[in-house]
Amino acid sequence: MLVLLAAAITGQDGHAIDLDAVLRGMGTSHLLGTDALGRDVLARLAEGLQLSLMVGVMVVLFGGMVGISIGMLAGWMGGWLDALLMRIADIVLSFPGILLAIALAAMLGPGVDNLMMALVAVGWVGFARLSRAQVLSLKSSPFVEAAIANGSAVPYIAVRHLLPNIAAPLLIEASFGLAAVIIGEAGLSFLGVGVQPPDASLGTMIREGSRLMLVSPALVIWPGLVLFSLVMAVNLLGDALRDTLDVRMEGR
């Protein structure tokens, strides 16, 4: 928030190239200095932070929708469909997540949209396995059996009875998944298969700054600190949600 606020106050353009201000240090005109093209580092940090949050929220949203739908379907139907869907999930889990995301992003090509598609293709599995386990535990509950006996349709039971009762663990999974997606986006952008210049990303800023480590180490330190702080804040939020929801469930 401090980065976004400071960038809004200064009003600098993160894409404006100023070759007369190349690698300038911290000062009144550029609070955190400039990069190798004379662009304001603070403005680019703010842009990269916004992009990381946007990608993280969108990937968790779509990955959660896909994973929860698959998991609830598998848990409710059971049988061969459950086995098939979970074997697909096991195949995805058998690969290291970041390597699979790199392969998918490389096949789809660079760009924010393809980056999000690659991360969604990797990130749905956790939601699917969690929602399946929760549905299996609630499937034989009295309120579910009463809804079935009352003639309620399966989609109605899923939305009205199952989903509200599994929302708490899914919300916790989403909060921790958001941190993983932010790290994944930065890693893919650092490797060159994610966000492409001139767009700013924390990963691309670290990659560009690593070439000038001996000349201007701040170009790596600042985006690294922002990325660390962002991931730490999201993880702390996830811990707080878990503690709060656990207390509520214990109270009930």
N, C-alpha and C positions, 0 to 999 in steps of 0.2 A: 504493500500500500504506500509506503514511503517513496518507493521508486516511481510509482505512478503519479503520486502527488507532486513530487519534485519535477518530474518531466512535464506535467501539465503547467506548472508555474513558469518554468523556463521557456516553454513554447518552442523548443528547438525541433527541427525536422530531422528525423533519423536517416532520411535518404539524401539530404542535401550534402553534396560533395564540395569541400573547400580545400583545394590543394595548397593554399597558403597556411593552413592550420593543421598540417599532417603531424600526427603523434604529439599533439600538444598536451601538456600536463593539466592537472586540475587547476581551475581558475574561475573567475567570475563569469566569463563568457561561456565556458564549458565546464560545468561543475565537476564532472568526472573525466574530463579530457576528451580527446578525439582519437579515432583509429587511423589506419594507414591511408585512408582516403579523405581524412579530415571530417568525417561524420561524427556527430555528437554521440558519445558513448551512452550517456544517460537516456537520451531519447531512444536509442536502439535497445537498451535494456528494457525500457517500458514496453516497446513494441514486442520484443521477444517474450516478455512476461505475459502479455495479453494473449499472444499466439499460443503459448504453452497451456494456459488455462483454457482457451477455447478448444484446442485439440483434445485436452484431457476430458473436459466435460462432454464433448460430442462423442468421443470414443466410448466413454463409460456409459453414456445414454444409449447409444445404438448397440454396443456390445451387451449391455444389460438387457435390452429388449429382446435381442436374439437369444442370449443365453437363458434368460428366465423362461421364455416361451418354449425353448427346446427342453429345458429341465423339467418344467411342469408337465409337458406332454409326455416325456419319458416316464416320470414318476406316476402319472395317472394311468397311462395305458398299460405299462408293464410289458411283459412278454418279449417277443422278437423285436418290436419297435424300441423298447427300452434298451435292449442289448445292442442293437445297431447304433443308436444315437450315442450311447456311452462308449462304444468301441471307437467311434469317430473322435469323441472327446479324448480318449486315451491316446489315439494316434497323434493328435495335436499336442498333448502333454508330453509325449515321448521325445519331442524336439525341444531344445532350449528356446525359450520364448523369444529372446532377442535375435537369435540366429534365424529362426523362422520368419520373424518380422523383416529382417534384413533381406532374406531371399524373396519374400513377397513384394517388398518395396522395390527391389531391384528389377523384378519381372514387370511390375506395373509401371515403373518409371518414377522419376523424382516429382515432387509436388506435394502440396498439403493434402489434397483430396486422396491421392494414392497412399500417402502416409497414414491417414486415418483409416482407410480401408484395410491396410496391412495390420494395423494395431487392433482393429475390431476383429479381424480373422483370428487373432491370437488371444484376445482378451475375453471372448464370450464363454470360454470353458469353465472358468471359476464360478460364474453365475449359474451355469447349467448344472454343475455338480451340486452346488449348494441348494438351489431351488428343488432339484430332484430329491435330495435327502429330506428336505423339509416337507415336501408333498407326501413322500412315503410315510413320514411319521404322522401326518394329519389325515391321511386317506381313510383310515378306519375310525376316525374320531366321531363321537355321537352327533355333533352338529352337521358333519358332512353326510353321514348316513341318513340323518333326518331330511336334509335337503334332497338327497337322491330319492328317498321314499316319497317326498312331496312332489316329485316329478320335475324338479328344476333341471334345466339344461346344463350340460357340462361347462360351456363358457361362462354361464352365470355363476356356477359354483366356484369356478376358478377366480373370477374377478371379485365376487361378493364375499366368499368365505375363505378361500385359500390364500390369495394374495395379501390381504390385510394381516394375516397371521404369520406370514413369512417376511413381511416388510422389514422388520428390525434387523435380522442378520444380513439381508440383502443390502440394506443401507450401509451397514458397517463394511461389507465387502466392497461396495462402490467407493467408499472413502479411501480405503487402502488401494483399491484398483486405480484411483485417480493419481495417486503418487507414483505408482508403477508406470502408468501411461506417460506422465510428465518426464520421467527418467528415460523411457523408451523413445519418446519424441526427440529429446536432446541427444541421445545416443545415435539415432538414425541420422539426424541432421549433422552431427559431428562427422559421421562417416560419409556424408555427401549424398545419401539416398533419401533425404527428407526435405526440409525447407531449403529452397535455393535462393541465392543472392539475386536481386538486392534485398529481398525480404529478410528481416532480422529474426533470428532464433537464438536462444541461449546456447544451443549446441553449435550452430554455425559461428557464433561469436567466439566461442572457446577454440574452435578449429582455426579460425582466422588469426586469433591472438597467439596461438601456440607457435606460429611461425616467427613471431616477434618477441618471444619470451625474454631473451637477453636484452632487448632494446626497451621494451615497454611491458613488463610483467602485469601491469594493471589491466591490460586487455584480456587476460585470462582470469585474473583474480576476481574482478567485479562480476562477470557473468557466472563464474563458479560459485561465488557467495550468494548471488540471487537464486541460483538453482538449488543450492543447499538449503537456503532459508525457505523457499517455496515447498520443497519436498518435506522438510521438517514440520512446517506449519500444517500441511495436509495430514501427515501422520499423527500429529498431536490432536488434530480434529477427529481423526478416526478413533484414537484412544479414548477421547472424551465421549464420543458417541457410544462406543462399546461399554464404557463404565456406566453411563447414564441409562442406557437401555437395559443393561443387566440388572441394575438396581430396580428399575421399574418392573421387570419380569419377576424378580425375587419378591417384590412387594405384593404382586398379584398372587 
